Amino acid sequence: MSDVRAFPASDRTTLIAGLLRLTDILLVMLVAYVLFWFQNDTLRAPHYYHQIIVLAALLTANFTHVAGIYRPVALASTSLQVVRLAAAWSMVALAVLAFVFVTEIAEWLNPTWAMRWFFGVLACFTVTRVLIWERRRRMRRHGDLTIRIALVGARDLGRKVLEQLRQDPYVQVVGVFDTLDPGETTIEGVPYRGSVKDLVRLVRKERVDEIVIAMIDRSEEEVASVLAKLRDVPINTKFCAHTLRFNLPVRGYSTVGGLPLLHVFQRPLGAWGQLLKGVEDRVLGLILLILALPVMAVIAVLVKLDSPGPVLFRQKRYGFNNNDITVFKFRSMRNDPNPDPSVPQAQRNDPRVTRIGAFLRKSSLDELPQLFNVLQGTMSLVGPRPHAVAHNEHYAAVIDGYLGRHRVKPGITGWAQVNGYRGETDTPEKMRMRVQYDLYYIDNWSLSLDLKILLMTIFVGFVNRNAY
């Protein structure tokens, strides 16, 4: 999760800026303590040193923000970064100096240490900016900072928008799409790649960072049809509009290449949300796996002794962005060399379920091997439960918004499960309710909600009357 290339290009500058903020604050404190240690051969500094260092760190966070050091324009220029950092750090030094004299601790402070601290931090700031510049240069060369945009709209407005987008050196338009074939293979030098349905298929195969819709010249019904197709795609979708003619779910505003864009759909997890959830999955997933290994070993032996066949059951399911993943479970049914491709759901007193399998399904212990999926990165600890491929395709056709569940990774447990919606979904209404809970979780995700669901799983999620 530490490699910024794992994130959409539109989030990478945000992550770099955030990491730089943290690095700058830590450098202020680290340089101060290292210099004190070199000068005094101890880290046991008087309390007023700690006060000064903490004050400087807090002021650094404030003054560097005010100076606009972490804005994209400033990040693109090393010289601008160094000049603004020098000015901000000088202001911090003056403020700390004023504090020192007002509190009358100047006579106790070592001036040599203070001067070395000032120039040492300045030198470290410069070195980090040179390293960042080199890193950004390599990323630009590989296209990692280029925002890949899919444009919807091939008529006059779309061509004008395309022309303006192509003026931005950090933007690459990967293709133009429309509801009707314009009769051309390229639009202003960019390939025409088909309908909006083709775009939905494309984002599952290629990296697309954002979708821009240039259809202000179309009917409201046509725009609504396009938005309905793009609603379940886990990509930022923006609408190019100088005036609001349509009733759109506007969630924000931004510009790309000087082009005003309204945010219609946004990814559920932004840069920092994705980073936090990834750390949560890896750290807690590893801890839970270590704790569960003895239980899993016993279950593996019982499954093998109970009936012939493999211990683990592997099944293809749909994961993030509706892509295929392989989900692991302890085998709870009799081994069938010719399984039914429709994958009928388990029912009460199902003859296919083994003796130990009935217990595993009732207690949800058959799901424990999915901790390997979490560490593998194909699943999360918390998220919408992945359904069998046949069930997914069936319910996607009959339940509005069903595929919106795939805007995040599937989970071992989820908001629907801890609220009683697990087990067999023998009616569309039951699945519709499960989908509503899943979509609520996606739209309201937070780290605290994940922890709440994990705790609820311990008390109410493992055993349920609907699990069989």
C-alpha positions in Angstrom: 0.0 0.0 0.0 3.0 2.3 0.2 3.5 2.6 -3.6 1.4 5.5 -4.8 1.1 3.7 -8.2 -1.5 1.5 -6.5 -3.9 4.5 -6.5 -5.6 6.4 -9.3 -3.5 9.2 -10.8 -5.9 11.8 -9.5 -5.1 10.7 -5.9 -1.4 10.4 -6.3 -0.6 14.1 -5.9 -2.9 14.2 -2.9 -1.0 11.3 -1.3 2.4 12.9 -2.1 1.3 16.2 -0.6 0.0 14.4 2.5 3.1 12.4 3.0 5.2 15.6 2.6 3.2 17.4 5.3 4.0 14.6 7.7 7.6 14.4 6.6 8.2 18.1 7.1 6.8 18.0 10.7 8.8 15.0 11.6 12.0 16.5 10.1 11.6 19.6 12.3 11.4 17.4 15.4 14.0 14.8 14.3 16.7 17.3 13.4 16.2 19.1 16.7 16.7 16.0 18.8 19.5 14.6 16.7 21.5 17.8 17.0 20.8 18.0 20.8 22.1 14.4 21.1 25.2 15.1 19.1 25.9 18.2 21.2 25.1 16.8 24.6 25.5 13.0 24.2 22.0 12.5 25.7 18.4 12.9 24.7 17.3 14.0 28.2 16.6 17.6 27.2 15.2 20.2 29.6 11.4 20.6 29.4 11.6 24.0 27.7 13.5 22.3 24.7 10.5 20.0 24.3 8.1 22.9 24.4 10.1 24.8 21.7 10.4 21.8 19.4 6.7 20.9 19.6 5.7 24.6 19.1 8.0 24.7 16.0 6.4 21.5 14.6 2.9 22.9 15.0 3.8 26.2 13.5 5.5 24.4 10.6 2.3 22.6 9.8 0.4 25.9 9.8 2.9 28.2 7.9 3.7 25.6 5.2 -0.1 25.2 4.6 -0.6 29.0 4.4 2.3 29.3 2.0 0.6 26.9 -0.4 3.6 24.5 -0.4 1.5 21.4 -0.9 -0.7 22.7 -3.8 -0.2 20.8 -7.1 1.3 23.9 -8.8 3.9 24.3 -6.1 4.7 20.6 -6.0 5.5 20.7 -9.7 8.3 23.2 -9.2 11.3 22.3 -7.0 12.6 25.9 -7.0 9.2 27.2 -5.9 9.1 24.6 -3.2 12.5 25.5 -1.8 11.8 29.3 -1.8 8.4 28.9 -0.1 9.8 26.5 2.4 12.6 28.8 3.3 10.1 31.6 3.8 7.8 29.5 5.9 10.6 28.0 8.0 12.0 31.6 8.6 8.6 32.7 9.8 8.5 29.7 12.2 11.9 30.6 13.5 10.9 34.2 14.1 7.7 33.1 15.9 9.7 30.6 18.1 12.3 33.3 18.8 9.5 35.7 20.0 8.2 32.9 22.2 11.6 32.3 23.7 12.1 36.0 24.6 8.6 36.5 25.9 8.8 33.5 28.2 12.4 34.6 29.3 14.0 31.3 28.6 16.5 32.7 26.0 19.3 32.7 28.6 18.9 29.0 29.1 18.8 28.1 25.5 22.0 27.1 23.6 22.3 29.5 20.6 24.6 27.2 18.7 22.1 24.4 18.9 19.3 26.8 17.7 21.3 28.0 14.7 22.3 24.5 13.7 18.6 23.5 14.0 17.5 26.3 11.7 20.0 25.5 9.0 19.8 21.8 9.4 16.0 21.7 8.9 16.4 24.0 5.9 19.0 21.6 4.4 16.7 18.6 5.0 13.8 20.4 3.4 15.9 21.1 0.3 17.1 17.5 0.1 13.6 16.1 0.4 12.4 18.4 -2.4 15.2 17.3 -4.7 14.3 13.6 -4.0 10.6 14.3 -4.6 11.5 16.1 -7.8 13.5 13.1 -9.0 10.7 10.7 -8.0 8.0 12.8 -9.8 10.2 13.0 -12.9 10.3 9.2 -13.1 6.6 9.0 -12.4 5.9 11.5 -15.2 8.1 9.6 -17.6 6.1 6.4 -16.9 2.8 8.2 -17.0 2.0 7.6 -13.3 1.0 11.2 -12.7 -1.0 11.5 -15.9 -4.8 11.5 -15.4 -6.4 9.1 -17.8 -9.8 10.4 -18.8 -12.6 8.8 -20.7 -14.8 11.4 -22.5 -18.5 10.7 -23.0 -19.8 13.0 -25.8 -18.7 13.0 -29.4 -20.7 15.9 -30.8 -19.7 19.6 -31.0 -19.5 20.2 -27.3 -17.5 17.0 -26.8 -15.0 18.1 -29.4 -14.5 21.5 -27.7 -14.1 19.8 -24.3 -11.6 17.3 -25.9 -9.6 20.2 -27.4 -9.4 21.9 -24.0 -8.5 18.7 -22.1 -5.6 18.0 -24.4 -4.0 21.3 -23.6 -3.3 20.0 -20.1 0.1 18.1 -20.1 -1.0 15.9 -17.2 -4.2 14.7 -18.9 -4.5 11.8 -21.4 -7.9 11.2 -23.0 -8.0 7.4 -23.5 -11.1 7.4 -25.7 -14.3 9.0 -26.7 -17.7 7.4 -26.1 -21.3 8.3 -27.0 -24.8 6.9 -27.1 -24.8 7.1 -30.9 -22.0 6.1 -33.3 -20.7 9.4 -34.9 -19.5 7.4 -37.9 -15.8 8.2 -37.3 -13.0 6.1 -35.9 -11.3 9.1 -34.3 -12.5 12.3 -32.8 -9.9 15.1 -32.9 -7.1 12.5 -33.0 -8.5 10.5 -30.1 -10.0 7.0 -30.8 -13.8 6.6 -30.7 -14.2 3.5 -28.6 -18.0 2.8 -28.7 -21.0 3.2 -26.5 -21.3 3.9 -22.7 -21.7 0.1 -22.2 -18.3 -0.3 -23.9 -16.9 2.2 -21.5 -18.2 0.2 -18.5 -16.4 -2.9 -19.9 -13.3 -0.9 -20.6 -12.8 0.3 -17.0 -12.6 -3.3 -15.9 -9.7 -3.9 -18.2 -7.7 -0.7 -18.4 -6.8 2.1 -16.0 -9.2 4.9 -16.3 -8.9 7.6 -13.6 -11.9 9.8 -14.3 -14.9 10.0 -16.6 -16.0 13.3 -18.0 -19.5 13.7 -19.5 -19.9 16.5 -22.2 -23.6 16.2 -22.9 -25.1 19.6 -21.8 -26.5 19.8 -25.4 -28.5 16.6 -25.0 -31.9 15.8 -23.6 -32.4 15.2 -19.9 -33.6 11.6 -20.7 -30.4 10.8 -22.6 -28.2 12.2 -19.8 -30.2 10.3 -17.2 -29.7 7.1 -19.2 -25.9 7.6 -19.4 -25.7 8.3 -15.6 -27.7 5.2 -14.8 -25.1 3.1 -16.7 -22.2 4.8 -15.0 -23.6 4.9 -11.5 -22.1 1.5 -10.4 -18.6 2.2 -11.8 -16.0 2.8 -9.0 -14.5 5.9 -10.8 -14.9 9.6 -10.3 -17.5 10.8 -12.9 -17.7 14.5 -13.7 -20.1 16.5 -15.7 -19.0 19.4 -17.9 -21.6 22.1 -17.6 -21.5 25.9 -17.6 -25.1 26.0 -16.5 -27.3 23.5 -14.6 -30.0 22.4 -16.9 -30.4 19.0 -15.4 -31.3 17.8 -11.9 -27.9 16.2 -11.1 -26.6 14.8 -7.8 -23.8 17.3 -7.7 -21.2 16.3 -5.0 -18.5 18.9 -5.7 -16.7 21.1 -8.2 -13.2 21.1 -9.7 -11.3 22.1 -12.9 -9.1 20.1 -15.3 -7.2 22.0 -17.8 -9.2 25.1 -16.9 -12.4 23.2 -17.7 -15.2 23.5 -15.0 -16.4 20.1 -13.9 -19.3 19.1 -11.6 -18.7 15.9 -9.6 -21.7 13.6 -10.2 -20.3 10.2 -8.9 -17.2 9.7 -6.7 -15.2 6.7 -5.7 -16.4 5.5 -2.2 -12.8 5.5 -1.0 -10.5 8.4 -1.7 -6.7 8.3 -1.5 -6.5 8.3 2.3 -9.6 6.1 2.8 -8.1 3.5 0.5 -4.8 3.7 2.3 -6.4 3.3 5.8 -8.6 0.4 4.7 -5.6 -1.3 3.1 -3.6 -1.0 6.4 -6.6 -2.2 8.4 -7.0 -5.3 6.2 -3.3 -6.2 6.2 -2.7 -5.6 9.9 -5.9 -6.9 11.4 -6.1 -9.7 8.8 -2.6 -11.0 9.7 -3.4 -10.9 13.4 -6.7 -12.7 13.0 -5.1 -15.3 10.7 -2.4 -16.1 13.3 -5.1 -16.4 16.0 -7.3 -18.6 13.8 -4.6 -20.9 12.6 -5.0 -23.5 15.4 -8.8 -23.6 14.8 -8.4 -23.8 11.1 -6.0 -26.8 11.5 -8.6 -28.7 13.5 -11.4 -27.8 11.1 -9.2 -29.0 8.2 -8.8 -32.4 9.8 -12.5 -32.7 10.6 -13.5 -31.8 7.1 -11.1 -34.5 5.7 -12.4 -37.1 8.1 -16.1 -36.3 7.6 -16.3 -36.9 3.8 -14.0 -37.5 0.8 -12.8 -34.5 -1.1 -10.6 -31.5 -0.8 -10.5 -29.5 2.5 -10.8 -26.1 0.8 -13.5 -25.1 -1.7 -12.6 -22.6 -4.4 -15.3 -20.7 -6.2 -15.2 -17.9 -8.8 -17.0 -14.8 -7.7 -17.1 -11.1 -8.6 -14.9 -8.8 -6.7 -13.9 -5.1 -7.0 -15.1 -3.4 -10.2 -17.0 -6.6 -11.0 -13.8 -8.5 -11.8 -13.4 -12.3 -11.2 -11.8 -13.5 -8.0 -11.3 -16.9 -6.5 -12.8 -17.1 -3.0 -11.6 -19.7 -0.4 -13.9 -21.6 2.0 -13.8 -24.8 4.0 -15.7 -27.4 2.1 -19.1 -27.8 3.8 -20.9 -29.8 1.1 -20.3 -33.3 -0.4 -17.8 -33.3 -3.2 -19.7 -33.2 -6.5 -17.6 -33.9 -9.7 -20.3 -32.4 -11.8 -21.7 -29.4 -9.9 -24.8 -27.5 -11.0 -23.6 -24.4 -13.0 -26.5 -22.4 -11.6 -25.1 -22.9 -8.1 -28.4 -23.3 -6.2 -28.3 -21.7 -2.7 -28.1 -23.9 0.4 -31.5 -24.5 1.9 -32.6 -25.7 5.3 -31.8 -29.4 5.8 -30.0 -29.4 2.4 -28.8 -33.0 1.7 -25.6 -31.7 0.1 -24.3 -30.3 3.4 -22.1 -32.6 5.4 -22.3 -33.1 9.2 -19.3 -31.0 10.0 -20.3 -28.7 7.1 -23.7 -27.9 8.8 -21.8 -26.7 11.9 -19.3 -24.7 9.9 -22.0 -22.9 8.0 -24.1 -22.2 11.1 -21.1 -20.8 12.9 -19.6 -19.1 9.8 -16.3 -20.9 10.5 -16.3 -22.0 6.8 -15.4 -18.4 5.9 -12.1 -18.4 7.8 -9.9 -19.3 4.8 -11.0 -16.0 3.3 -8.4 -14.3 5.6 -6.0 -15.5 2.9 -8.1 -13.6 0.3 -7.7 -10.5 2.5 -3.9 -10.8 2.7 -3.9 -11.5 -1.0 -5.7 -8.2 -1.6 -8.8 -9.6 -3.4 -11.1 -9.1 -0.4 -11.4 -6.9 2.7 -12.3 -7.8 6.2 -15.5 -5.7 5.9 -17.5 -5.1 2.7 -20.4 -6.5 0.7 -20.4 -10.3 0.7 -19.3 -11.8 -2.7 -22.1 -13.8 -4.3 -21.7 -16.7 -6.7 -21.3 -15.7 -10.4 -24.7 -17.1 -11.4 -26.5 -15.3 -8.5 -24.6 -12.1 -9.3 -25.7 -12.1 -12.9 -29.3 -13.0 -12.0 -29.8 -10.2 -9.4 -27.9 -7.6 -11.4 -30.7 -7.9 -14.0 -33.6 -7.6 -11.5 -32.4 -5.3 -8.7 -31.6 -1.6 -9.4 -28.2 -0.6 -8.2 -27.1 -4.2 -7.5 -23.7 -3.8 -9.2 -23.0 -0.7 -7.1 -21.8 -3.3 -4.5 -18.7 -3.8 -6.5 -17.4 -0.2 -6.1 -15.4 -1.6 -3.1 -13.7 -5.0 -2.4 -16.0 -7.7 -1.1 -15.7 -8.5 2.6 -15.7 -11.5 5.0 -18.4 -9.7 7.0 -20.5 -6.7 6.2 -23.2 -4.2 7.4 -25.9 -6.4 5.9 -24.7 -9.5 7.7 -24.5 -8.0 11.1 -28.1 -6.6 10.6 -29.5 -10.1 10.0 -29.3 -10.3 6.2 -27.2 -13.4 5.6 -27.8 -16.9 4.5 -30.3 -17.8 1.8 -31.9 -15.0 -0.2 -34.9 -16.9 -1.7 -36.8 -13.8 -2.7 -35.8 -10.7 -4.6 -37.0 -8.6 -1.7 -34.5 -10.2 0.7 -31.7 -9.5 -1.7 -32.9 -6.0 -2.3 -32.7 -5.3 1.5 -29.2 -6.8 1.6 -28.2 -4.5 -1.3 -29.6 -1.5 0.5 -27.5 -2.2 3.5 -24.4 -2.8 1.4 -24.9 0.5 -0.5 -25.4 2.3 2.8 -22.0 0.9 4.0 -20.3 2.0 0.8 -21.7 5.5 0.9 -20.9 6.0 4.6 -17.6 4.1 4.9 -15.3 5.1 7.8 -12.7 3.3 9.8 -14.9 3.5 12.9 -17.8 1.9 11.0 -15.5 -1.0 10.0 -14.4 -1.5 13.6 -18.1 -1.4 14.7 -19.0 -4.1 12.1 -16.1 -6.3 13.2 -17.2 -6.0 16.9 -20.8 -6.7 16.0 -19.7 -9.8 14.0 -18.2 -11.2 17.2 -21.5 -10.9 19.1 -24.2 -11.3 16.4 -22.6 -12.1 13.1 -21.2 -15.6 13.5 -24.4 -17.5 14.4 -27.7 -16.7 12.7 -30.9 -18.5 12.2 -30.7 -17.8 8.5 -27.3 -19.6 8.1 -27.6 -23.2 7.0 
